[in-house]
Amino acid sequence: MSNSTTIFENSWSVYQLLIAENYMHHTELRSLLNSSFKNFSTKADALRILDLGCGDGEPICSLLKPYNISAYIGLDLAQPALNIAAERFAFIGNGLHLHNANMESFEQYLDKTVNIIYSSFAIHHLQDEAKYALWTKIYNNLEKEGRFIIIDVARENRASRSQYLYDYINNCINTWNKLSKEGLDLINDHISNFDFPATKTFIKESLEEIGFTLIKHEHPDQFHHFWEWTK
């Protein structure tokens, strides 16, 4: 087994525990996502979905089964996660397209606009300038009245990145009680090296400047957020 695969499997097992214990409020965020799909599906004959940083396909996969899906295009850098996603999304058939690729390169995998673009806990890995560039490309590849749905972490407006990291990691230590020390160390290392959450104001002002209109913003705590935007 390759080192990269071992790292993925260790990380994946920790992430499954976070979901099971609802430490990142996946239950509440999943409910919001499900409501968005129900509301939008009445406006579209078929869903054409782009998922940026799709991982293993959860939580979106099981929510899509009631709908007519003409295309699901998922991008992720972890091939082992995509292998799991391929099994979970098999019900989509020929409309399923999974790519081991950087989410910023999504345009090359589209042959036309899509009506839903979704990303869960992925965009915060980009610096703010790269976030803005990605959001601009998303706007240009989303059909009129389509939906851009983001589930992600964000900073309070007056919090620096270092303050955010301190607060988030302390929250993990104090409340994520079923994680082992190794699991906490893995999360601490990942957050410290790869998390660059934008402030709530930067997200709102940037997306509105690009042309998006906010439909919904919910946050079950100070860290984890759900945004639904339309073009």
Protein Blocks (a to p, Z undefined) as FASTA:
>chain_A
ZZklmmmmmmmmmmmmmmmnomnommmmmmmmmmmmmmmmmmpfbdcdddehklnopakl
mmmmmpccfbdcdddfblklmmmmmmmmmmnommpccddddfklmmmmpcbdcfbdcdeh
klmmpcfklmmmmmmmmmmmpcehiacddddddddfklcfklmmmmmmmmmmmmmmmbcf
klmmmmmmmmmmmgccdcfklmmmmmmmnopacfbdcdfbfkbccddddZZ
